[in-house]
């Protein structure tokens, strides 16, 4: 706590080189071949289907397959232990 971390590389990746299914679809609609269908896809009664598709993808596939392993990996680190300790107040006693 209180350490200067400006020069610490946490290894985060930006989304410049990584498209999610949603961002890929968004690019197709706004700037790609689906541009002529933008009004139909985003301003019509079928719009709620995008919410259902997003929930199915993220809750049914991405989180169980990709997200949970990442969370487990992070929680196994020192930072994960510190995070878990916040709920119990243990982190404040260690500081």
C-alpha positions in Angstrom: 0.0 0.0 0.0 1.4 3.4 -1.0 4.0 2.0 -3.4 4.8 3.8 -6.6 3.5 1.5 -9.3 3.7 3.8 -12.3 6.4 1.7 -13.9 5.0 -1.7 -13.0 4.0 -3.8 -16.0 1.0 -5.9 -15.1 0.9 -7.6 -18.5 -2.5 -6.4 -19.4 -3.4 -6.7 -23.0 -5.4 -4.0 -24.9 -8.3 -4.9 -27.1 -6.6 -3.6 -30.2 -5.5 -7.0 -31.4 -8.3 -9.0 -29.8 -11.9 -9.0 -31.1 -14.6 -10.5 -29.0 -17.6 -11.9 -30.7 -19.6 -8.8 -29.8 -17.0 -6.3 -31.0 -16.5 -8.2 -34.2 -20.3 -8.2 -34.9 -20.5 -4.5 -34.0 -17.7 -3.7 -36.5 -19.6 -5.6 -39.2 -22.7 -3.7 -38.5 -21.3 -0.2 -38.2 -18.5 -0.2 -40.7 -18.6 -3.5 -42.6 -20.8 -5.4 -45.0 -23.8 -5.4 -42.6 -24.0 -1.6 -42.6 -27.1 -1.6 -44.9 -28.9 -3.7 -42.3 -28.0 -1.4 -39.4 -31.5 0.0 -38.9 -33.1 -3.5 -39.1 -30.5 -5.0 -36.7 -30.4 -2.1 -34.1 -33.7 -0.3 -34.4 -36.4 -2.9 -34.9 -38.3 -5.4 -32.8 -35.5 -8.0 -33.2 -33.2 -5.9 -31.1 -33.9 -7.8 -27.9 -32.4 -10.9 -29.6 -29.0 -9.3 -29.3 -29.4 -9.2 -25.6 -30.3 -12.9 -25.5 -27.4 -13.7 -27.8 -25.0 -11.8 -25.6 -26.2 -13.5 -22.5 -26.0 -16.9 -24.2 -22.4 -16.2 -25.4 -21.0 -14.6 -22.2 -22.9 -16.6 -19.5 -23.1 -19.9 -21.4 -19.7 -20.0 -23.1 -17.2 -17.3 -22.3 -17.4 -17.1 -18.5 -17.5 -20.9 -17.9 -14.8 -21.7 -20.5 -12.5 -18.6 -20.5 -13.4 -16.4 -17.5 -13.5 -18.9 -14.6 -10.0 -20.3 -15.3 -8.6 -16.8 -15.5 -10.3 -15.9 -12.2 -8.9 -19.1 -10.5 -5.4 -18.3 -11.8 -5.6 -14.7 -10.5 -7.0 -15.7 -7.1 -4.0 -18.1 -6.7 -1.6 -15.2 -6.7 -0.6 -12.9 -3.9 -2.9 -10.3 -5.3 -5.8 -12.8 -5.2 -5.1 -13.6 -1.6 -5.1 -10.0 -0.8 -8.4 -9.5 -2.6 -10.0 -12.5 -0.8 -8.8 -11.0 2.5 -10.7 -7.7 2.1 -14.0 -9.3 3.0 -12.7 -10.5 6.3 -10.8 -7.3 7.2 -7.6 -9.4 7.3 -5.8 -7.1 4.7 -6.1 -4.1 7.0 -4.5 -5.9 9.9 -1.6 -7.0 7.7 -0.9 -3.4 6.4 
